Amino acid sequence: QVQLVESGGGLVQAGGSLSVSCATSGSTFSINAMGWYRQTAGKQRELVAKIFSTGSTKYADSVKGRFTISRDNAKNTVYLQMNSLKTEDTAVYYCKVEVGLLGREYWGKGTLVTVSS
């Protein structure tokens, strides 16, 4: 079992920056990948950024060059630094980890990011 707690969401003006973090606990030794997803009302949850145990990363085209995902293995925490925010970045951001050989998924409860114009 892995528990996830997101923090750092809030309200920011367009063009501004915000950072969210996701602290994990439990069976963290078996975490393979950590990622951030977002969802708005009426839309499917979508990948924002993902970081693998190798350190390689994957980003949605819409956030490339603006967002940076990183992880601190000692703290079992994943971060998402969001710069040059746009109103369309407004969403609930969810942290997800993939664990073990089967890639079992664990999700956080989400943190709201609101970008005002």
C-alpha positions, 0 to 999 in steps of 0.5 A, a space after each residue: 500500500 502507498 499513501 499519497 498526499 498532495 499539497 501546494 495548489 491554489 490561485 495564481 494569475 495567468 503568467 505566474 508560477 505555482 508548485 505542487 508536491 506529492 508526498 508518499 508513504 508506505 511501500 515506497 521502495 517499490 514505486 516505479 513511476 510517479 506522475 501528475 494528472 489533471 482533470 476539469 469538469 466534464 473531461 477525462 483525466 489527462 497526463 500532465 507529466 510523469 517521471 520514471 525510476 530511471 529519471 526519464 520524464 514525459 510531458 503532455 505537449 500542452 505543458 512542455 517548456 512550462 512545467 517541470 516534474 522532479 522527484 526526491 527519492 530520499 523524501 519519496 516526494 514528487 514535485 511539479 513546478 508550473 511556470 507561465 501558467 495559463 487559464 486553461 491550466 486550471 484543473 484539479 491536479 492528481 498525483 499517481 504512482 505505479 508500484 511493483 512489477 504489475 504497475 499497480 496504481 495509487 492516486 492522491 485526492 487531488 489539489 485544485 489549481 486555479 489560474 485567473 486571467 
